[in-house]
């Protein structure tokens, strides 16, 4: 009997505690929720670009000037007279050592007209002693024109005066150049060619 009373009291206490707990929960659920603070608004302001700012543009460099054309050089014909390093040059009044001092004749002086065409004709030097003594004269020569147009086999046929102008006449003739004779498309030698070189002092010497 005593246990029954204790069980009833204990159950009543537990029931009362449950009612109190439920009432508390209901009361908490009916309370408004805590107010949420408002979200801050961030205002971003963009500055307008300054119109006065100088905009720098890249300018390409100017193209280089075209290279200048070198001046055209006019071809110069080589001098027909080749200087003789071993010769003795001198100046004497009344003696012209240039083209007027010695008469080497015209191309027509050759005994075989048209057989060869002279290209280079070197004038002989006037011998110093002969010029001082006022001597004049001539030398007749025979020679051969080879396949290359050169002169060879030069021989003195006659001279007046003897042995005065022979050396300079032969030395000059050995330097002459010809366009050789062509036979059937090939150059050939021409033998027994002759020429006379005259040595004369300038008039009035």
Number of C-alpha atoms within 10 A of each C-alpha: 5 6 8 9 10 11 11 11 12 12 12 12 12 12 12 12 12 12 12 11 12 12 11 11 11 10 10 11 9 8 8 7 8 6 6 6 6 6 6 6 6 6 6 6 6 6 6 6 7 7 7 6 7 7 7 6 6 6 6 6 6 6 6 6 6 6 6 6 6 6 6 6 6 6 6 6 6 7 9 14 14 13 9 9 7 6 8 9 12 8 9 11 9 15 21 18 20 11 11 15 20 22 16 21 12 9 14 10 13 15 12 13 10 10 13 20 14 12 12 16 17 20 25 26 21 23 18 15 10 15 20 12 8 13 15 17 17 22 25 18 22 19 20 18 24 20 17 14 22 18 19 16 14 19 15 18 13 15 18 15 13 11 11 19 24 22 14 15 26 21 15 17 22 16 18 20 21 18 18 22 20 13 9 6 7 9 15 16 16 18 13 14 17 18 21 21 24 21 25 19 22 14 10 6 11
